[in-house]
Amino acid sequence: MDTRELSSPALKWAGDGTPCSGTFDDVYFIIGHGLAESRYVFLEGTGLPQAWQGRDRWTVAETGFGTGLNFLLTWQAWREDPQRCGHLSYCSVEGFPLRREDLRRALALFPELSPLVEELLRHWPAPVPGIHTLSFEGGRVRLLLLFGPVLPMLSGLMARVDSWFLDGFSPAKNPDMWSAAVLRRVAALSAPGARLASFTAVTQVRQDLQAAGFVTERRKGFRYKKHCLTAVLPQAPEPSGAPWLRLPPALAPGARIAVIGAGVAGCAAARALRRAGFDPVLVDRHGQEGREGSGNPCGLLKPRVTLDGGVHSRFYGASFRHMKRLLGDLGEAVAFFPGILTVAAEEQEEEHLRALAATLPEDIGYWVDGPEAGALTGLKGSRGGLWMPDAGAMHPPAVCSALRGEIPLIEADVTALTAEGSRWHLTGADLTVDAVVLAAGAVTPLLWPQADLPIRSNRGQITLIADSADLPGGALSFGGYLSPRAALPGQRVVGATYDRWGDPQRPGWDQPTAADDARNMEVAEDKVPLSTPWAERPVIASRSSLRATIADHMPMTGPLFDAARWRELYDGLHHGWPHSRYPAADWVPGLYVLGALGSRGFQTAALMAETLAALCSGSPLPLEEDLFAAVLPSRFVLKEMKQPPQRRARQKPSATEAR
């Protein structure tokens, strides 16, 4: 998981109920005037709501979320404006996030905001570093909470900002929030003509903003304050950073987008695209959602946790939390059975899981000894294990159906994509659209071979057995897994094998074998021996499917490209030359991929779909830049180009070998 630390605000409460930060010895707002001051300084100071009128999308960014007052007032102004923009994104940095109960107490002082406050509190995330994306108003209002120090979080933000609210504690008490480096990053993230407002008008802040390219103006302060500050950025600075991370232009509002594949990846993508204002259509060779890799009768949703706190750990932690929020939004349409025990079958596993538990927030997992593991799951006589209270089991086809909703689905086996001017024609579907998303699992590379996507096919088989009294009632993970009793009354799922398959068009992958059932039982017997040997339990049914996997165990989401063209553009990367020597990324217009989810599709699909919709709409990405680089489809070509030419020739596998 993410091992970066967040600090406590050391919250104190004044006698009149005003919340104060003990860390910075400053108040969050003025009691009795908080609403009026925020409206005057920030909304009026940036010309809102008038500025967003007639626009399809608008992005506000803020330094210092605090109690969320500015966000709530902006959301309220958006709600009440009949000429509002179609979609509002609000990005806010907070290095000292409040606990939910403290947020509730502080915002209780503003009863006129209570409906919005309750919505915010219902979605309020755990205080874990990174970007937390919350959605309101059917996806038309997005709140991206950037939990962490201001400069690193803004440095990782991928957005184009129209309005800035600079609202940290005063520069004298919290200078890091107002440093020249922070204000330069504010400028770098700004759209041309972006407007900025702040309650402070101190000379150093004005000078640093001017040095960053802003034209500043002091205006009359609120009540007893002499001045506050507004500024405008006439033109955005020249792009900096890695040119291969430059994002493609946004699609037109309402664009017709074909999503090929109706598994969890495709259904999540279609839902996110519709909420972002597009017109998606699913295309699947079965004519129904959740038929192949997403069609198992029961699956486990649990985070992939590691000790290092690196990119993988941060990504999978963020993905898990995002999927849990999505399941909450889907409500009763999806049954969820919480709690999974990762079993420590041997001493070495116990040592590893204990060490892992010591690094995890309690909402993710904690160590339980043998008796407690037995009380939680019914597993008797174990060493204990890692208990994950928010992980759990669900029915994958039901999740796919809930994600799809009323989005149309065409039964067709797409065999090729052809660009026709600015549009795409799908051979096999007799369909022409504005854009295409490839979410077809293991066959995705066959639909756009020009990208040389190194997606591989792995076959997995699950085994269904009859439930019995000696089986533990809870969900277990042990290298394989056992589904919980409550998920499928009378039946339990034991899984799963995981074998390289090769060509996804080679027949036979969907034919279960007795040998693979036996392998599932052998793993269970080795890790979780019970009074009745696993091999003696009758098999009710089996199911096999393909997983789309990739060497670095990260999914793949983003715009597609022509690998041969990219090898020309970035042939000199192995020299270590400055980024400025290379041109911006050359993407194939209107073509995207969401794939390589492996066996963790139900953990990662929601965050990847949110990322895809943000890319298509030009909205702020829900991933920090290094995490986006880690899921970028072109990352393998870039890695190849960073090697000397002679090493590339030795290391490059053929397309067949990659699969």
Secondary structure, DSSP 8 states (H G I E B T S, - for coil): ----------EEE-TTS-EEETTTTEESS-TTTHHHHHIIIIIGGGTTTGGGTT-SEEEEEEE--TTSHHHHHHHHHHHH-TT--SEEEEEEEESS---HHHHHHHHTT-GGGHHHHHHHHHH---S-SEEEEEEEGGGTEEEEEEES-HHHHHHH----EEEEEE-SS-TTT-GGGG-HHHHHHHHHTEEEEEEEEES---HHHHHHHHHTT-EEEEEE-STT-SEEEEEE-SS-----S-GGG-------TT-EEEEE--SHHHHHHHHHHHHTT-EEEEEETTSSSS-STT--S-EEE-----SS-SHHHHHHHHHHHHHHHHHHHHGGGS-EEEEEEEE--SHHHHHHHHHHHTTS-TTT-EEEEHHHHHHHH---S--EEEEEEEEEEE-HHHHHHHHHTT--EEE----EEEEETTEEEEETTTEEESEEEE--GGGHHHH-GGG----EEEEEEEEEEE--TTS-SSEEESSSEE--TTTSTTEEEEE---EE---TTSTTTT---HHHHHHHHHHHHHHS--SS-GGGS-EEEEEEEEEEE-TTS--EEEE---HHHHHHHTGGGGGT--GGGS------TTEEEEE--TT-HHHHHHHHHHHHHHHHHT---SS-HHHHHHH-TTHHHHHHHTS-HHHHHHH---HHHH-
